[in-house]
């Protein structure tokens, strides 16, 4: 499961590529990247610390526990937490890292956490199931940009256009298990966005076979030519390009899916109704952190400190971090899910947003 797309592409010196002979990638010197990161950390910490209590003591009672999968989309959350931005605003926030959306959701419904982050496709699918507690959207987290989710193939595959993906097998990350996996129907955010673009390009989705597998196996499968292409997002895109010379045949977040909202933060509606002031304060601080994340240095430094190697963290393409919570924007995802029959019934996203109003921040 993100800064201005043009800025991230300029910083990386990269534009989306199609065809078997991609151009050499331009890179900033790593020393310069490290210098920018160091200078920008101070700016981000300052920008995040606004609107706190006068004496620095918590003004919103109780601890808010947040479940998150550590990655590009949740980087502002971790930066705000580590820099004390939540505490400065009078909030007690605890962040617990999880390995999957399914594990996060179980923690949420059992009351082990108050907020969970994750991609909209999984959480909207959960919200549509009457057997589960109703969910509220606390904050928007991350939107797509050019080059953050792509279908890649290997040099010499002969595939240069989306139309040539017909009758091919594309390996994808295994789904969370929330949506049943299928060889021809979308079962994840990645397959949904890609299927939408394929349809726009005149490719019958039934002619493409999805092969779900562990994300760690995707590049190996492509390198051994066991599949025609792989559907990946960052940082796997950068790894496949740099190690295999893989190139993009299709940008999954383009055309109708350009700037598609990818992930957000959710709470049970019962909790949202009990603690509206705390959630509103959490949203304000998080959106301030996401606004400050237009500075790439702190984001890339956090990615490097969380397990991503420094070169990848310095060069990976990053989408955008929204600075408001807009129901109309998120409705695009729910409508796409309904149109591609992931949802049996339409979802009214504005009715899911925690707090009054359709737009805040």
N, C-alpha and C positions, 0 to 999 in steps of 0.2 A: 501497500500500500505508500520539496517541492518548491522557487523564485520565478521571475519573469522568464518566459521561454526564450525570448531573443537574447537576454543576458546570459542564460546558461549555455546556449549554443555558441555565443561569441566567446565566452570564457573557455570553452572546450575546443573552439576552432573547428566545429563539426557541423555538417548539415546532413539531413537524411539522405541515404544513398540507395540507389537501385542499380542493378546490373552487375556483371561479373568482374568488373575492374574498378573497385572503389579507389578514390583518390587518397593520397597520404593524409593522415590525420595531423592537423596542426595542434601543438601543445604549448601551454605556458611553461616556462622554466619552473621546476618544482620549488626552487628557492623563492621565487616570486610568489607562488601560491602560498607557501608557508608564511611569508611576511604579511601578505594580505590577511590570512587567517588570524594571525596574532593581533594585528591592528583592529580587525573587525570584531573580535571577541568583546573588546571593551565597549564598542558602540552598541552591540546587541544587548549586553548586560544592562547598559544604561537605558536603552529604549524599552526594555521589558519591565523595568522597575518604576511603574507609575501607578498612581491611584491607591497607594497603600494607606494604612492607618497612620495617624499623626505620631504615635509613640512607637511604631514598629511592632506592636503586639497584635496577635490575631483578632480580627473583628467579626469573622464569620465562624461560628462555633462548629466543632466537630471536624474530623479528618475525612478527606475525600480520597478514596483509594482508586487508582486508575490502572487498568490492565492494558498493556501495550505490547505490540510486537516490534522490537527494535528494528528500525529501518529508515529509509529516506523520508517516508511520509510522517513519521512520528519524531523526527529529529528536533523540531522546535519545542515539543513537549519536554524532552530530556534536557535541552539547553535551559529552558525556563525553570525547570525543577532544580538543576544543578546550580544555576546562578542565583537562586533564591527569589526569583520574581514572584512566585506564588506566595511565599511567606511575606514578602514586602507588601503585598496587596491584602494581607490579613487572612490568608488561607493556609490551612494545614493540608498538604497534598503528599500522598505516598504513591510512588510509581512502581508497579511490579511487572517484570517482563515475562511474557508467555511465548510459546513457540507456535501457536495456532489459534485461529479465530474460534474454532470449536472449543478449545480449552478456555479461552477467554469467556465465551458465552456461558459455559457451565459455571464458571466462577461468578459471573454476573447474576444468574438466576438463583444461585445458592447463597447470595449475599456476601460472598467473600471479597467482592470489589463493588464499587459504586458506578464506575464508568468503564467502558471497554472501547478500544479502538479497533477498526477493521474496515474492510472494503464494503462498499455500499451494496454490492450484489448479494453477498452473504447475509448481511444484516437485514436488508429488505426482504430476502427470502424467509428469514426467521420471523420478521414482523408480520408476514402474510399468513403464518401458520397460527391458527386460533388456539392450538394446544399450548403455545408459549405465551408468557407474559408480554403485554404490549410494551413496545420500545419507544423511547423518545430520543430525538437527535439533540445532542448537546452542542456540538461544534463541527464545522467542516474542516477537514484536515489537509487534503492534497488533491490537486487537479493535474490532469495530463498536460504534457507539452509535446512538441515534435521530438520524436526519437526516444521516448521513454518506454514504449511498448511496441515491439516489432516482430514480424515473421522474418527469420533469417535462413539463408541457405548457404551451401558451401561452394567454393570456387569450382567451376567445372560441372555443376549440377545441370546446367542448361536452363535453369529457371530464372527468368529475368522480369516477368510480369505477374501480377496477381492472377491473371487468367490461366497461367501455366501451373497454378496450384490445384486446378481441378484434377480429380482422380489421383491425388497424392496424399501421403500420410504426413501429418504435422504433429510432432511431439509437443506436448504442453505440460506445464506443472500440474501435478495431481490436484484435484479440487479439495476443498475442506471437508467434503462429505455431507455438507448441508444441502447441496443440490445433487441429485443423482448424476453420476458420470455417464456420458454417452459418447459413442463414436461419431455421431453426426449432429447432435444438438448441444448448444452452449450449456456449460455447467459451472462457469466461473466468470469473473469479471473479464479476464483476458480473452476467453473464447467468445464471450458475448460481443465485446467491442470488435474483435477480428471478424466475426461472422457478419456484423453490420457493414463493415468496410468491404468485405468480399461481395456481399449482396449489391452494394452500390457500384462495385466494379464489374457487375454482370456475371459473377460466379455463383452457381447454384450451390448453397451450403451443403446440400446432400451429397455433392460430389467430392467433398473434402472429408477425410477421415482424421479425427482427433485421436491421439494416443497419449493418454495421461500417464505420467511417471514422476518419480521424485525429481525435484528441481535440480538436484546434484548430478543427475544422469543425463540431462538434456544435451549438454555440449559434447559429451562422450558419444552419445547416440548419433549426433550430427557428424562428428569427426570420423566415425566408422561407417558413415553412409547407411545407417540402418533406417533412417527416416529421410524424407526429402527436405524437410525444413523443421525448424523449431520456433515456437512462440514463446518469447521471453521478454522480461522487462529488465530495467537496470537493477543491479550491476552486471547481470548475466550477458546483456547485450555487449557491453564493453569487453568482457572476458572472451566472448566468442569471436568478436572482431579482432582482438589483439592476439589471440592464440591460434585461431584457425583461418583468419582472413575472411571470416563469414561476412556476408553483406545482406542488406535489407531488401526484401521483395515487396514488403507492405508495411506501412505504418498503421498500427491498429487504432491509433487515436488521431485520425485525420478526417476531413470532410464532416459528416454528421456527428462523429465522435470526437472532434477536435475540442480540446480543453475540457474533456469529460471529467466530472468529479469522480475521484477514485476511492477515497476513504474518508471516514469521519469518526466522531466519538458519540457513543450511545450510552443511555442509562435506562433502567426500568422506569416506566411512567410513574409508578408509585413513589420511587425515590425522587424523581423530578418534581412531583407535586409536594413532597414533604420539605424539600430544601431548594426552593427556587432561587433564593438570594445567593446561596453558595454556588449553584451551577452558573448563574449569571456572572458571578465574579470569576469563576474558573474560565468561562468562555472569553471574558474580556482580556484576561492575562494571556491566554493561549493565542488569541487573535493578534495581540500586540507582539508576541514572540514571532508569530508567522509573518507579520508585517516587517519586522526587523530582519527576517531571514532573506530579504532581498539581497543582503550582504552575504556573499557565498562563503567567506572565510570560516565563520563559526560553524556553519552547517557541515562543510567538508572536514573541519577539524573534529567535530563530533562523530562523523561517520568513521574517520580513521581511528578514533579512540574506542569505537564500539566493535572492532573486529575486522573492518574492511581495510585492505592494505592501502598504504598512503598513495600509491600511484592511481589506483582505482578511485579512491575518494577524491583525488584532485581532478580527475578527468571524466568521471561519470556524468551523464546527462541528468539534469534534475528538472522536474516540471515546475509547478507554481503552488505556493501556499496561499490560500484564500484569506482575505482580511475581513470578511463578513460571512454571515450565514444566510444564504439566499435560497428560499424554497423552490423557486422556479428553476434554478440551476440544478438542484438535486432531483427535481421531478424528471429531468431528462433520463436519468438512470432508471428510475422506476418505470417510465414509459417504454424504454428500450427492453427491459425485462418482460413486460407484458406483451409487447409486440412479437418477441421471439419465444413466447410461451413458457418462460421460466416461471412466471406468476400466473395463477389461474384467475386472479382478480386484480384490478387496478388498485394502486396505492395512492392515497392523497398525502403527499409529503408534507405539505404545510400543516396538516393536523398532527404530525409527529414531532414538530419542533418544540423543544422544551421552552416554556415561557410564552408570553403573549407576543403576537406579531409575527410576520413572515420573514422579516429581515432585521437583524440586529448586528451590533458591532460597529 
